[in-house]
């Protein structure tokens, strides 16, 4: 904000338009104020004022470019954070699904060992095999590697 105040001050306060060369007792002084009446006066043309508008425009463009880059960086960070959150959610869901599959497989294996009738044993063995296959294809490496 300080730079903005300086730029506005430079634009609002015009530079001196005339420079007076005063010679008093052989000494030469330059001033934008009028010379004393006893001094010899020579008017000197002031140099043209520097074109501050181009410098100001360049500075404003630089600041706008920096702000645009900052916005893009913030958007990139937000996208990355959202992707990380989505990946973490997917990992939690996959882990929960694998735990559920393992529980069902263990339950089927338990009942297979408890049942005496061959039809019940076959049914529970088939369930255990089914959940064993699901565990292998859905959980092998993905969740086991992350535990």
Backbone as a printed PyTorch tensor [residue, N CA C, xyz], in Angstrom:
tensor([[[  0.8020,  -1.1900,   0.0000],
         [  0.0000,   0.0000,   0.0000],
         [  0.8490,   1.2600,   0.0000]],

        [[  2.0520,   1.1840,   0.5780],
         [  2.9180,   2.3650,   0.5860],
         [  3.2720,   2.7850,  -0.8290]],

        [[  3.5250,   1.7840,  -1.6690],
         [  3.9320,   2.1240,  -3.0430],
         [  2.7950,   2.8070,  -3.7730]],

        [[  1.5390,   2.4070,  -3.4670],
         [  0.3930,   3.0320,  -4.1090],
         [  0.2880,   4.5030,  -3.7020]],

        [[  0.5350,   4.8040,  -2.4310],
         [  0.4980,   6.1890,  -1.9650],
         [  1.5910,   7.0080,  -2.6390]],

        [[  2.7770,   6.4230,  -2.7880],
         [  3.8720,   7.1440,  -3.4440],
         [  3.5530,   7.4200,  -4.9090]],

        [[  2.9680,   6.4400,  -5.5590],
         [  2.6240,   6.6220,  -6.9790],
         [  1.5680,   7.7060,  -7.1260]],

        [[  0.5500,   7.6580,  -6.2700],
         [ -0.4890,   8.6870,  -6.3430],
         [  0.0790,  10.0720,  -6.0310]],

        [[  0.9770,  10.1550,  -5.0690],
         [  1.5950,  11.4440,  -4.7440],
         [  2.4140,  11.9580,  -5.9240]],

        [[  3.1160,  11.0550,  -6.5930],
         [  3.9250,  11.4650,  -7.7430],
         [  3.0410,  11.9420,  -8.8950]],

        [[  1.8770,  11.3280,  -9.0440],
         [  0.9890,  11.7270, -10.1280],
         [  0.2350,  13.0210,  -9.7970]],

        [[ -0.1080,  13.1780,  -8.5340],
         [ -0.8930,  14.3580,  -8.1410],
         [ -0.0140,  15.6010,  -8.0440]],

        [[  1.1760,  15.4960,  -7.4720],
         [  2.0700,  16.6450,  -7.2920],
         [  2.9410,  16.8080,  -8.5350]],

        [[  2.6610,  17.8030,  -9.3330],
         [  3.4730,  17.9790, -10.5410],
         [  4.8710,  18.4850, -10.1870]],

        [[  5.8670,  18.1430, -10.9710],
         [  7.2220,  18.6410, -10.7190],
         [  7.3110,  20.1330, -11.0570]],

        [[  8.3730,  20.7560, -10.6320],
         [  8.5770,  22.1820, -10.9140],
         [  8.6760,  22.3880, -12.4220]],

        [[  7.9900,  23.4030, -12.9050],
         [  7.9800,  23.6370, -14.3410],
         [  9.0520,  24.6340, -14.7740]],

        [[  9.5410,  25.4480, -13.8510],
         [ 10.5610,  26.4340, -14.1980],
         [ 11.6440,  26.4150, -13.1360]],

        [[ 12.8620,  26.5230, -13.5970],
         [ 13.9910,  26.5950, -12.6810],
         [ 14.6470,  27.9510, -12.9060]],

        [[ 14.8620,  28.6460, -11.8120],
         [ 15.5010,  29.9660, -11.8870],
         [ 16.9700,  29.8420, -11.5230]],

        [[ 17.8080,  30.4320, -12.3420],
         [ 19.2430,  30.4970, -12.0500],
         [ 19.5170,  31.8990, -11.5260]],

        [[ 19.8970,  31.9330, -10.2400],
         [ 20.1250,  33.2230,  -9.5820],
         [ 21.6260,  33.3890,  -9.3310]],

        [[ 22.1300,  34.5740,  -9.6680],
         [ 23.5330,  34.8730,  -9.4050],
         [ 23.5680,  36.0140,  -8.3980]],

        [[ 23.9990,  35.6960,  -7.1840],
         [ 24.0700,  36.6930,  -6.1150],
         [ 25.5170,  36.7440,  -5.6470]],

        [[ 26.1620,  37.9030,  -5.7730],
         [ 27.5530,  38.0990,  -5.3700],
         [ 28.4740,  37.0480,  -5.9850]],

        [[ 28.2400,  36.7050,  -7.2250],
         [ 29.0960,  35.7540,  -7.9350],
         [ 28.7860,  34.2950,  -7.6440]],

        [[ 27.8600,  34.0520,  -6.7420],
         [ 27.4890,  32.6720,  -6.4500],
         [ 26.2450,  32.3100,  -7.2490]],

        [[ 26.2870,  31.1390,  -7.8450],
         [ 25.1710,  30.6790,  -8.6720],
         [ 24.3400,  29.6990,  -7.8500]],

        [[ 23.0250,  29.9360,  -7.8290],
         [ 22.0990,  29.0090,  -7.1800],
         [ 20.9550,  28.7320,  -8.1350]],

        [[ 20.4240,  27.5400,  -8.0100],
         [ 19.2750,  27.1470,  -8.8240],
         [ 18.1060,  26.9210,  -7.8820]],

        [[ 16.9280,  27.3860,  -8.2750],
         [ 15.7650,  27.2450,  -7.4230],
         [ 14.5070,  27.3260,  -8.2670]],

        [[ 13.4520,  26.7070,  -7.7490],
         [ 12.1660,  26.8670,  -8.4220],
         [ 11.4160,  28.0790,  -7.8570]],

        [[ 12.0080,  28.6900,  -6.8090],
         [ 11.4350,  29.9000,  -6.2370],
         [ 11.9920,  31.1210,  -6.9740]],

        [[ 11.2770,  32.2310,  -6.9500],
         [ 11.8000,  33.4290,  -7.6200],
         [ 13.0800,  33.9330,  -6.9410]],

        [[ 13.9510,  34.5420,  -7.7320],
         [ 15.2250,  35.0500,  -7.2120],
         [ 14.9880,  36.3490,  -6.4330]],

        [[ 15.8720,  36.6490,  -5.4890],
         [ 15.7690,  37.9500,  -4.8020],
         [ 15.9300,  39.0800,  -5.8250]],

        [[ 15.4470,  40.2490,  -5.4740],
         [ 15.4700,  41.3810,  -6.4150],
         [ 16.8930,  41.8400,  -6.7320]],

        [[ 17.8550,  41.6220,  -5.8380],
         [ 19.2270,  42.0690,  -6.0770],
         [ 20.0220,  41.0990,  -6.9520]],

        [[ 19.4530,  39.9330,  -7.2350],
         [ 20.1920,  38.9060,  -7.9790],
         [ 19.9600,  39.0440,  -9.4630]],

        [[ 20.9560,  38.5980, -10.1820],
         [ 20.8170,  38.5420, -11.6250],
         [ 20.0630,  37.2530, -11.9350]],

        [[ 19.0170,  37.3440, -12.7530],
         [ 18.1280,  36.2050, -13.0010],
         [ 18.3420,  35.6840, -14.4060]],

        [[ 18.4650,  34.3680, -14.5020],
         [ 18.4680,  33.7010, -15.8050],
         [ 17.4730,  32.5580, -15.7120]],

        [[ 16.5740,  32.4950, -16.6390],
         [ 15.6140,  31.3930, -16.6440],
         [ 16.2280,  30.1860, -17.3370]],

        [[ 16.0860,  29.0790, -16.7050],
         [ 16.5860,  27.8220, -17.2680],
         [ 15.3740,  26.9440, -17.5250]],

        [[ 15.3430,  26.3590, -18.6770],
         [ 14.2200,  25.4840, -19.0170],
         [ 14.3440,  24.1890, -18.2170]],

        [[ 13.2630,  23.8320, -17.5570],
         [ 13.2580,  22.5830, -16.7830],
         [ 13.2030,  21.3930, -17.7380]],

        [[ 13.8400,  20.3320, -17.3470],
         [ 13.7510,  19.1480, -18.1910],
         [ 12.3120,  18.6310, -18.1880]],

        [[ 11.9110,  18.0120, -19.2510],
         [ 10.5320,  17.5230, -19.2760],
         [ 10.3430,  16.4780, -18.1720]],

        [[  9.1770,  16.4640, -17.5520],
         [  8.9470,  15.4950, -16.4840],
         [  9.0090,  14.0650, -17.0260]],

        [[  9.5110,  13.1870, -16.2100],
         [  9.5850,  11.7840, -16.6170],
         [  8.1740,  11.2460, -16.7570]],

        [[  8.0090,  10.3610, -17.7060],
         [  6.6930,   9.7920, -17.9500],
         [  6.4180,   8.7300, -16.8820]],

        [[  5.8090,   9.1680, -15.8130],
         [  5.5330,   8.2790, -14.6880],
         [  4.4170,   7.2940, -15.0070]],

        [[  3.5570,   7.6600, -15.9580],
         [  2.4130,   6.7820, -16.2180],
         [  2.8610,   5.4090, -16.7200]],

        [[  3.8730,   5.3630, -17.5670],
         [  4.3420,   4.0680, -18.0650],
         [  4.9710,   3.2410, -16.9450]],

        [[  5.7360,   3.9240, -16.0800],
         [  6.3450,   3.2090, -14.9530],
         [  5.2590,   2.6880, -14.0100]],

        [[  4.2540,   3.5110, -13.7820],
         [  3.1540,   3.0940, -12.9060],
         [  2.4030,   1.9190, -13.5260]],

        [[  2.1270,   2.0250, -14.8280],
         [  1.4280,   0.9310, -15.5100],
         [  2.2370,  -0.3590, -15.4590]],

        [[  3.5400,  -0.2520, -15.6480],
         [  4.3950,  -1.4450, -15.5880],
         [  4.3770,  -2.0450, -14.1870]],

        [[  4.4300,  -1.1940, -13.1800],
         [  4.4070,  -1.6760, -11.7900],
         [  3.0700,  -2.3530, -11.4810]],

        [[  1.9880,  -1.7340, -11.9310],
         [  0.6550,  -2.3140, -11.7160],
         [  0.5500,  -3.6550, -12.4280]],

        [[  1.0640,  -3.7460, -13.6690],
         [  1.0370,  -5.0260, -14.3990],
         [  1.8230,  -6.0870, -13.6470]],

        [[  2.9780,  -5.7060, -13.1150],
         [  3.7980,  -6.6550, -12.3570],
         [  3.0350,  -7.1640, -11.1330]],

        [[  2.4060,  -6.2600, -10.4190],
         [  1.6470,  -6.6430,  -9.2280],
         [  0.4620,  -7.5360,  -9.6190]],

        [[ -0.2320,  -7.1810, -10.6960],
         [ -1.3610,  -8.0060, -11.1430],
         [ -0.8850,  -9.3920, -11.5640]],

        [[  0.2790,  -9.4640, -12.2300],
         [  0.8220, -10.7620, -12.6290],
         [  1.1730, -11.6130, -11.4040]],

        [[  1.7560, -10.9710, -10.3950],
         [  2.0860, -11.7030,  -9.1680],
         [  0.8200, -12.2090,  -8.4860]],

        [[ -0.2130, -11.3800,  -8.4650],
         [ -1.4760, -11.8010,  -7.8540],
         [ -2.1010, -12.9530,  -8.6320]],

        [[ -2.0200, -12.8940,  -9.9640],
         [ -2.5700, -13.9770, -10.7830],
         [ -1.8120, -15.2800, -10.5180]],

        [[ -0.4860, -15.1910, -10.4190],
         [  0.3050, -16.3890, -10.1110],
         [ -0.0390, -16.9340,  -8.7320]],

        [[ -0.2210, -16.0390,  -7.7730],
         [ -0.5920, -16.4670,  -6.4130],
         [ -1.9510, -17.1690,  -6.4280]],

        [[ -2.9090, -16.6110,  -7.1990],
         [ -4.2250, -17.2520,  -7.3100],
         [ -4.1020, -18.6400,  -7.9330]],

        [[ -3.2950, -18.7600,  -8.9960],
         [ -3.1100, -20.0670,  -9.6390],
         [ -2.4570, -21.0570,  -8.6830]],

        [[ -1.4710, -20.6040,  -7.9200],
         [ -0.8310, -21.4810,  -6.9370],
         [ -1.8380, -21.9370,  -5.8840]],

        [[ -2.6620, -21.0150,  -5.4070],
         [ -3.6690, -21.3810,  -4.4070],
         [ -4.6800, -22.3700,  -4.9740]],

        [[ -5.0930, -22.1630,  -6.2260],
         [ -6.0240, -23.1030,  -6.8610],
         [ -5.3800, -24.4810,  -7.0000]],

        [[ -4.1000, -24.5100,  -7.3910],
         [ -3.4000, -25.7800,  -7.5370],
         [ -3.2900, -26.4870,  -6.1910]],

        [[ -2.9930, -25.7310,  -5.1420],
         [ -2.8880, -26.3110,  -3.7970],
         [ -4.2430, -26.8620,  -3.3590]],

        [[ -5.3200, -26.1050,  -3.6180],
         [ -6.6560, -26.5700,  -3.2440],
         [ -7.0420, -27.8320,  -4.0050]],

        [[ -6.7280, -27.8770,  -5.3150],
         [ -7.0210, -29.0920,  -6.0930],
         [ -6.2520, -30.2790,  -5.5540]],

        [[ -4.9840, -30.0810,  -5.2420],
         [ -4.1570, -31.1640,  -4.7080],
         [ -4.6940, -31.6420,  -3.3650]],

        [[ -5.1140, -30.6970,  -2.5140],
         [ -5.6670, -31.0590,  -1.2150],
         [ -6.9500, -31.8760,  -1.4060]],

        [[ -7.8100, -31.4380,  -2.3350],
         [ -9.0640, -32.1620,  -2.5950],
         [ -8.7610, -33.5680,  -3.1210]],

        [[ -7.7700, -33.6940,  -4.0060],
         [ -7.3890, -35.0150,  -4.5200],
         [ -6.8630, -35.8970,  -3.3910]],

        [[ -6.0440, -35.3280,  -2.5120],
         [ -5.5240, -36.0980,  -1.3830],
         [ -6.6500, -36.5530,  -0.4650]],

        [[ -7.6200, -35.6600,  -0.2260],
         [ -8.7560, -36.0260,   0.6210],
         [ -9.5810, -37.1350,  -0.0250]],

        [[ -9.8100, -37.0330,  -1.3320],
         [-10.5790, -38.0600,  -2.0430],
         [ -9.8440, -39.3970,  -2.0040]],

        [[ -8.5260, -39.3680,  -2.1940],
         [ -7.7420, -40.6060,  -2.1520],
         [ -7.7800, -41.2200,  -0.7650]],

        [[ -7.6780, -40.4040,   0.2690],
         [ -7.7360, -40.9070,   1.6440],
         [ -9.1050, -41.5300,   1.9200]],

        [[-10.1790, -40.8930,   1.4250],
         [-11.5250, -41.4420,   1.6070],
         [-11.6570, -42.7850,   0.8970]],

        [[-11.1440, -42.8570,  -0.3410],
         [-11.1940, -44.1220,  -1.0870],
         [-10.4030, -45.2160,  -0.3660]],

        [[ -9.2600, -44.8630,   0.1850],
         [ -8.4530, -45.8410,   0.9240],
         [ -9.1900, -46.3450,   2.1610]],

        [[ -9.8480, -45.4220,   2.8800],
         [-10.6130, -45.8390,   4.0630],
         [-11.7590, -46.7570,   3.6760]],

        [[-12.4610, -46.4030,   2.5870],
         [-13.5750, -47.2410,   2.1360],
         [-13.0900, -48.6190,   1.6940]],

        [[-11.9620, -48.6610,   0.9850],
         [-11.4160, -49.9450,   0.5420],
         [-10.9850, -50.7920,   1.7380]],

        [[-10.3880, -50.1570,   2.7140],
         [ -9.9620, -50.8910,   3.9170],
         [-11.1710, -51.4470,   4.6550]],

        [[-12.2270, -50.6360,   4.7780],
         [-13.4460, -51.1070,   5.4440],
         [-14.0730, -52.2610,   4.6710]],

        [[-14.1000, -52.1610,   3.3340],
         [-14.6560, -53.2300,   2.4920],
         [-13.8490, -54.5120,   2.6660]],

        [[-12.5270, -54.4010,   2.6990],
         [-11.6750, -55.5790,   2.8700],
         [-11.8510, -56.1960,   4.2540]],

        [[-11.9990, -55.3700,   5.2670],
         [-12.2490, -55.8970,   6.6100],
         [-13.5730, -56.6440,   6.6590]],

        [[-14.5700, -56.1190,   5.9640],
         [-15.8720, -56.7750,   5.9160],
         [-15.7630, -58.1220,   5.1920]],

        [[-15.0310, -58.1610,   4.0990],
         [-14.8290, -59.4200,   3.3610],
         [-14.1150, -60.4360,   4.2510]],

        [[-13.0880, -60.0040,   4.9470],
         [-12.3390, -60.9110,   5.8390],
         [-13.2310, -61.4530,   6.9610]],

        [[-14.0720, -60.5720,   7.5110],
         [-14.9840, -61.0140,   8.5730],
         [-15.9510, -62.0730,   8.0550]],

        [[-16.5120, -61.8480,   6.8610],
         [-17.4470, -62.8240,   6.2980],
         [-16.7430, -64.1390,   5.9790]],

        [[-15.5010, -64.0460,   5.4970],
         [-14.7390, -65.2710,   5.2110],
         [-14.4850, -66.0510,   6.5010]],

        [[-14.0840, -65.3580,   7.5560],
         [-13.8410, -66.0240,   8.8420],
         [-15.1240, -66.6420,   9.3990]],

        [[-16.2270, -65.9260,   9.2220],
         [-17.5040, -66.4630,   9.6980],
         [-17.8720, -67.7400,   8.9430]],

        [[-17.6700, -67.7210,   7.6060],
         [-17.9750, -68.9190,   6.8110],
         [-17.0610, -70.0780,   7.2050]],

        [[-15.8010, -69.8010,   7.4460],
         [-14.8790, -70.8680,   7.8670],
         [-15.2570, -71.4060,   9.2460]],

        [[-15.7140, -70.5450,  10.1260],
         [-16.1320, -70.9860,  11.4600],
         [-17.3270, -71.9390,  11.3410]],

        [[-18.3480, -71.5160,  10.5710],
         [-19.5440, -72.3360,  10.4640],
         [-19.2700, -73.6260,   9.6920]],

        [[-18.3450, -73.5800,   8.7510],
         [-17.9830, -74.8100,   8.0380],
         [-17.4370, -75.8410,   9.0220]],

        [[-16.6350, -75.3880,   9.9880],
         [-16.0740, -76.3250,  10.9690],
         [-17.1060, -76.7450,  12.0140]],

        [[-18.1450, -75.9480,  12.2320],
         [-19.1560, -76.2610,  13.2440],
         [-20.2530, -77.1870,  12.7230]],

        [[-20.6430, -76.9780,  11.4650],
         [-21.7350, -77.7860,  10.9160],
         [-21.2960, -79.2190,  10.7130]],

        [[-22.2680, -80.1650,  10.8650],
         [-22.0040, -81.5930,  10.6780],
         [-22.6180, -82.1120,   9.3840]],

        [[-23.7030, -81.5170,   8.9690],
         [-24.3750, -81.9980,   7.7520],
         [-23.5470, -81.5980,   6.5350]],

        [[-23.3120, -82.5470,   5.5910],
         [-22.4670, -82.2620,   4.4270],
         [-22.9670, -81.1100,   3.5630]],

        [[-24.2870, -80.9420,   3.4330],
         [-24.8010, -79.8350,   2.6160],
         [-24.4300, -78.4750,   3.2370]],

        [[-24.5600, -78.3860,   4.5450],
         [-24.2030, -77.1350,   5.2360],
         [-22.6990, -76.8690,   5.1520]],

        [[-21.9130, -77.9350,   5.2980],
         [-20.4550, -77.7810,   5.2220],
         [-20.0580, -77.3050,   3.8270]],

        [[-20.6750, -77.9210,   2.7790],
         [-20.3710, -77.5090,   1.3960],
         [-20.7630, -76.0450,   1.1630]],

        [[-21.9470, -75.6650,   1.6360],
         [-22.4110, -74.2830,   1.4580],
         [-21.4400, -73.3060,   2.1100]],

        [[-21.0130, -73.5750,   3.3350],
         [-20.0970, -72.6720,   4.0380],
         [-18.7010, -72.6940,   3.4110]],

        [[-18.2700, -73.8510,   2.8940],
         [-16.9820, -73.9230,   2.1980],
         [-17.0240, -73.0790,   0.9250]],

        [[-18.1600, -73.1280,   0.2230],
         [-18.3140, -72.3180,  -1.0020],
         [-18.2780, -70.8270,  -0.6500]],

        [[-18.9420, -70.4650,   0.4450],
         [-18.9010, -69.0680,   0.8860],
         [-17.4730, -68.6620,   1.2240]],

        [[-16.7650, -69.5080,   1.9530],
         [-15.3900, -69.1970,   2.3360],
         [-14.5130, -69.0350,   1.1010]],

        [[-14.6890, -69.9230,   0.0980],
         [-13.9110, -69.8070,  -1.1470],
         [-14.2540, -68.5100,  -1.8880]],

        [[-15.5610, -68.1970,  -1.9220],
         [-15.9940, -66.9660,  -2.5930],
         [-15.3450, -65.7370,  -1.9530]],

        [[-15.4230, -65.6640,  -0.6120],
         [-14.8350, -64.5080,   0.0730],
         [-13.3100, -64.5230,   0.0100]],

        [[-12.7220, -65.6950,  -0.0690],
         [-11.2720, -65.7800,  -0.2370],
         [-10.8620, -65.1870,  -1.5890]],

        [[-11.6260, -65.5240,  -2.6410],
         [-11.3430, -64.9600,  -3.9730],
         [-11.5520, -63.4450,  -3.9780]],

        [[-12.6480, -62.9890,  -3.3740],
         [-12.8980, -61.5420,  -3.3170],
         [-11.7800, -60.8260,  -2.5780]],

        [[-11.3140, -61.4330,  -1.4850],
         [-10.2230, -60.8210,  -0.7220],
         [ -8.9760, -60.7180,  -1.5790]],

        [[ -8.6880, -61.7610,  -2.3260],
         [ -7.4860, -61.7480,  -3.1530],
         [ -7.5690, -60.6480,  -4.2220]],

        [[ -8.6930, -60.5970,  -4.9410],
         [ -8.7930, -59.6580,  -6.0610],
         [ -9.0520, -58.2140,  -5.6340]],

        [[ -9.7490, -58.0250,  -4.5330],
         [-10.0820, -56.6520,  -4.1180],
         [ -9.1040, -56.0610,  -3.1120]],

        [[ -8.4490, -56.9360,  -2.3380],
         [ -7.6720, -56.4070,  -1.2170],
         [ -6.1700, -56.6650,  -1.3510]],

        [[ -5.7670, -57.6150,  -2.1550],
         [ -4.3580, -57.9550,  -2.2140],
         [ -3.5420, -56.7830,  -2.7370]],

        [[ -2.5670, -56.3420,  -1.9400],
         [ -1.6580, -55.2730,  -2.3500],
         [ -2.2030, -53.8920,  -2.1150]],

        [[ -3.4900, -53.6690,  -2.3950],
         [ -4.0370, -52.3090,  -2.2390],
         [ -4.1260, -51.9230,  -0.7690]],

        [[ -4.8290, -52.7330,  -0.0080],
         [ -4.9910, -52.3960,   1.4050],
         [ -3.9230, -53.0580,   2.2470]],

        [[ -3.5460, -54.2880,   1.8720],
         [ -2.5230, -54.9750,   2.6650],
         [ -1.2270, -54.2070,   2.6830]],

        [[ -0.8840, -53.5820,   1.5570],
         [  0.3450, -52.8040,   1.4880],
         [  0.2740, -51.5250,   2.2940]],

        [[ -0.9480, -51.0380,   2.5500],
         [ -1.1150, -49.7800,   3.2730],
         [ -1.3270, -49.9820,   4.7660]],

        [[ -1.4490, -51.2380,   5.2190],
         [ -1.7300, -51.4610,   6.6420],
         [ -0.5140, -51.2900,   7.4800]]])
